């Protein structure tokens, strides 16, 4: 038999009497109908048999993965359990390409999707897309933690650090829900990034790329220098000397925080006392003094009073705790109208406004204001209000996107405008109330 005859027989065997070019390519919906739905309807297929049929059609038609999975999901004849089983089996089977499992995961239930996220390799964008399909909060949290762990485990050399900020930012700007677990995984990842720099560059670290994702004051609050030391220790060989200097690393963070807050205060023409972060976690007396020295370095006009106020807030000096009974006694000691007015104001505050009151107290702002005369307090609050308005104007330029986009935190405006701050006689007003006006020499207590 000649070569032409062999070719003709081959064509007739596989394509009938049609030439190969004349064979019609089946559309995804036809493939799903003929290969999966019809057999299900004509035979009593088990769930596992349905799952096997789905995997088979996907393996044989890799160019139509998304389309076929979409048609499978739309069919009432194919159960969700069959899709879930196909997803798990495709993930665990070495004979099935990962792309099949990833395609199925888009239509699978939460747990099979999480299984794919844990067991397969994919780009950050693919991972973010799949994470977004998960509905259960606990499962989503685990998926988000997995995303950070995958990057963490692949972080080994300086070369790996180049694309790290972009990868982390892509995850944090997605639909991630910040929880204690996800935050811990993110902090570990950032610490390992700094540890590799410190180890490979003889103590040098570039803070800026990660600062765009997590604010420096938050890093300090979460003990980033100590976290870096732990990651650095894990990088050392058994016989390698530990050269980590936690004091110098801490100073790098403290000086950067002081410098940036000073630049912000200078740009807005405000006191550094309003901009210097004071929630920096547990600092030793030496670290507090070093931080204050850095603030003084970038603010030569820092007064002793401002330095003292900032120090008090850093040390979180405890104020006397009052009981409800003492509060009631305090209200009773006020003139009747004042007592009613204060209670009326508290009753009208929203939960968010109440949180703001707590922040004012815990930050030391109320304590600081209580030491000022009424006229000084008014000027002080006017300065805060101007800063809030200016921050709203510059919000789009903020480098701290992670804190704004993931936490969803909003800066609460203490006073909307100068008109709300003062009445026609220059007296402080709150929530539209017009309290009895104190004289300039009166001291306000809460």
N, C-alpha and C positions, 0 to 999 in steps of 0.2 A: 504494500500500500504506500502510495506516495505521500509527500509532506502535505500537499493540498488536500488529499483525502482525509488525512488525520485531522487537519484543521477543520474541515467541513463536519466530520463526525463529532468533534469536540463542541462545535457551535450548536449542532442539532441536539446534542445531549443536554446542554445546559440552557440553551435559549430557544429550543424548538426550531421552527423554520425561519424565524426572524434573525436578521443580522444583529450583532451586539449593539450597534448604534440605535437600532429600532426598538430595543427593549425599554419599556416605560419604567421610569423610576417611581417607586411608590412614595406617596406623601406620608408624613409622620402619622396622621390620623388613620390612614389605611393600614399602616403597619401595626398600630396599636389594636385596631379593630380585628384584623385577621389573626395576629399572633397571640393576642392576650384576651380580648373581650369575647370573641367568638368561641374559643376553647372553653372559657369559663361558663358561657351560657349553654354550650352543647354538652359539657361534661361536668361532673361534680368534682371540681378541682379543690384541693385543700388550700389553706392560706399559704403554706410553704410552696406549693406548686405554682400558685399565682406569683409569688415572689421570684421564683426561679424563671418563670416566663418573662417577667419584667427585666431581670438582669440579662437574660439571653438576648432580647431584642435591643437593649442598650449596647451590649458588647458588639453586636453585629452592625450597628448603625451609629458609630461614634460621632458622625457629622451632624446628627439630629438629637443629641442628648437633651438639650433644654426643651425642644419642641415635643419630644416623646414623653418626657416626664410631665410636662404640662397637660398633655392629653390623657395620660394615665390618671393624673389627679382630678381631672374633670369628669372622668367616667364614674357613673353610679355603680357599675358592675364590679369595679375593682375596690376592694376594701382598703381603708387606711392602714389596717394592720399588715396587709400584704406589702404596702409601700414601706412601712417601717421595717419589716423583716428583710425586705430587699436591700434597704439602706444599710442595715447592720451587717448582712452577709457580704455585700459588696465591699464594705470597709474592711472586714476581716479576711477576705479571700485574696491571696496573693495573685490569683489568676485574673482578677477583675481590676482594671485600671482605676486609680483613685478618682479620676474625672467622673466615673459612673457614680461613685458614692457621693461626691460633692453635688452632682446634679440632682440626685434623689433627695439629698438632705434639704434642699430648698422646699420640698413638699412633704417632708417627714414630720413626725411629732417632735417635741422638744428633746426627749432623751436620745433618740437615734441621731438627731442633729448634733447634740453634744458629743456623742461617740465619734462622729466624723471629725469634729473639731479637734478632739484629743488625739486621734489616731492617724490622721493624714497630714501631709505637708501642703500648705497653700500660702498664697500671698496674703499680705495684711488686708488688702482691699476685699479679697474673697472672704476672709475671716470676719471682717466687719459686716459684710453683707449677710453672712449666715447667722451671725450673732443677733442681727436685727429681726430674724424670723422667729426667734424664741419668745414665747409669751410668759412662761412661768418665771417669776422673779428669782427664785433660788437657782433654777437651771441657768438663767441668763447670767447670774452672778458667777457661777462656775465657769461658764463659757468665757466671760470677760477675764477671769483669773487665768484661764488656760491661754488666752491670747497673750497676756503678759509673760507667762511662764515660757511659752514657746520662744519668744524673743530672748528672754533671759538665758535660756539654755544654749542658744546659738551665739551668745555674746562671749567671744573668747579673746579677740585681739583688737588692737587699735583700728585696724581696717574695718572691723565690724561696727565701730562707733559712728562712722560717717553718716550712714543712713538711719541711725537710731532715732534721732529727734523726729524725723518725718514719719517713721513707723509708729512711734508712740503717739504722736499728735493725731495721726489718722484714726487710731483707736479711741483716744480720749474725746475727739470731736464727733464720734459716732453716737449711737444711742446707749452708751455705757451709763450704768447707774453707779454712782460712787457709794461704796460701802466700806466698812472697816477691812474686809477681806481684799477687795479690789485695790484699795489704797495701799495696803501692805505689799501686795505684789508689785504695784507701780513703784513704791519707794525702794523695794529691793532691786528692781531693775535700774533705777536711777543711781542707786548707791554702787552697783556693780560697774556702771558706766564710769563713775568718778574713780573707783578703785583701779580699774584698768589703766586709766590715764595716769594716776599717781604712781602706779607700779612701773609703767613703761616709760614715763617721761620724768623720772627722778623727782617726783613730788609736785609736778606742774599739773594744773587742772583748768579746763575751760568750762566755766559755769554757765555762760550765757545760753547755749542751746537748750539746756534743760530748764533754765529759768523761765523760758517762754511757755513752758508747760506747767510747771509747779512753781509758785512764788517762793522766793528765798526764805521769807519769814515762816512759811509753812514747812519748808525743809528743816529749818532750825527747830521748830516746834516738835517735829517728828524725829528729832535726834539724828539728823543726816550724818554728821561727822562720825558718830558711833556706828552707824550702819555701814559707812564707807570702810571703817576699820575692820569690821567683821568680814566684809567682802574681800578686802585686801589680804587679810590673813588666809583666806581660802585659796587665794591665787599663788601663795608662796610654795616653793618646793620644800621638801623636808629639810634640806640643809641650807636653805636660803635665810639670810638675816632679815629680821623684821625692822624696817626703817621708817615705819609709819609714825608721824608726829601729829597726834590728835589736836594739840594746842594750835599748831600752825594752820591746820585745816579749818578749825573752828574760827580762827581769826580771819581767814579768807572770806568766810560767809558773813561774819559780823561786819567787816569793813565794807563789803559789797552792799549789804543792806543799808548801812549808814550813808554810804555815798549816794545810792540811788534815791533814798528818801530825802536826802538833803537837796539833791538836784530838783526833785519834784517840788519841795517847799520853796526853793529859790525861784523856780519858774513861775509859781503862782503868787509869789510875794507874801508867803505865809510863814508862820512860826514853825520851826522844825518840831516843836512839841506836838503839833497836830498830825505830823506825817511819820514820825519815827515809830516803826512797829515795836510794840512792847510785849506782844504775846509770842515769845521766842522759846517757850518751854522752860525747863529748869536750867538756869544759868548759875554758875558759881559766882561768888563775890568778885573774883578776879576777872571773870568773863564779862560781868556787868560793867566793871570799871573800864575794861578795854573797849567795850562797845560805846560807852559814853565818851571815851577819848577819841574814838573814830568820829563820833558825831561832832565833837568839838573841833576836830581837824578840818571837817568840811563846813563847819558853822562857827567861825572864829568869834562871832558875837553871841554864842550860846551863854545865857545867863546862869548864875548859880541856882536861881529858882527853877528855871526850866530843866536844868540838869537834875535837880532834886526831884521834881515832879516825875520825870521820865524814870528815874531810878526807883521811885516808890512803885510805879506801875510794873516795872520789870520784876521787882521783888514780890509783887502781889501782896502787899502788906494787908494783913487781915484787919477788917473793921469789925467792931462789935456786932454780933448777930442779935437781932431783935426778934422777940416772939410776937405772935399775933396779938396777945394781950397787951404787950408794950406799945404796939402800933395803935391799938384802940385807945390806949391812955394818951398817946401823943395826939391823936385826932381830937380827943376830948379837951385837951389843953389849949387847942386853937380857938379863936373866935368862931362862933357858930357858923357864920356864912363861909368862912374859909374852910372849915372842916367839911361842910357839905360840898363845896366846890371841888376840893381835892378828890373826894369819893366819886363825884360825878364824872370827873375827868378819867379816873381809873376805870369806871364802868363803861365808858365809851371807847376805850382803847381796843384796837384789834389785836389778835395774837401777835402779828408781826410788829405792831407798835410796842407791845409789851416786851417782846424780845429786844427791841431797840433800847427800852428803858433799862433792862438788865445789862445790856452791853455798856451803856453809859455808866452804870454803877461799877461793874466789874473792871472796866478799863481805867477807873480812877477819875473819869471826867467829872462826875458829880462831886467827888471829894475836892477836886481842884477848883470847881466853880464855887463851892461853898466857902472857900477861903478868899474869894474876890468880892469887891463891892458890886452893887447892882449895876452901876454904869459900866464897870470893867467886864462883868459877865455878858452884858448886852453886846459890847464890842467883840468879845471873844466868840460868841455865838454867830455874830455877823460874819466873822472871818471863816468859821466853819461852813456857814451857808454858801459863801462865795466859792469855797473850795469844792463843795458838793456840786454846785452848778457848773464850775469849770471842768470837773471830772466827767460830768454828763456830756459836755461838749467834746471832750477828748476821748470819750469811751471807745470809739472805733479804732483809736490809735494805741489802745492799751496793749501791752505785751503779755499781760496775764490772762490769756485766752482760756486756759484750762480752768482756772478758778471761776471765770464768768460763765463759760459754755457748759461745763460738766456739773458743777455744783449748782448752777442756776441761781447763784447768789446775786442779790440786788443790793446796791448801796441805798440805805434808807435815808431819805431826805429829812433832816431834822426840822428844817423850816423851809417852806416852799418859796418864800420871797420876803423881802424886807418889810412888806406891808403886813405879813402874818407875824413877823417878829416883833413889830412895835405898833402901838396905836398912835394916834395923832399927838399924844403927849410924850411919846418916847418910852412908854412902859412896855415891858415884856408881856406877850400874850401867848396862850397855849390852846391849841385846838379851837380857836375862835372865841375862847372865853376871855373875859376882861376882869381879871382879879383885882382885888384891892391893891393899889400900887404902893410898893414900899419906897421909902426914901433912899437916897443914894448911899447913906451910911448903914442901912439895915442889912443884916446878914440873913440869907435864906438857908433854911435847913429842910431836909426831906426826912 
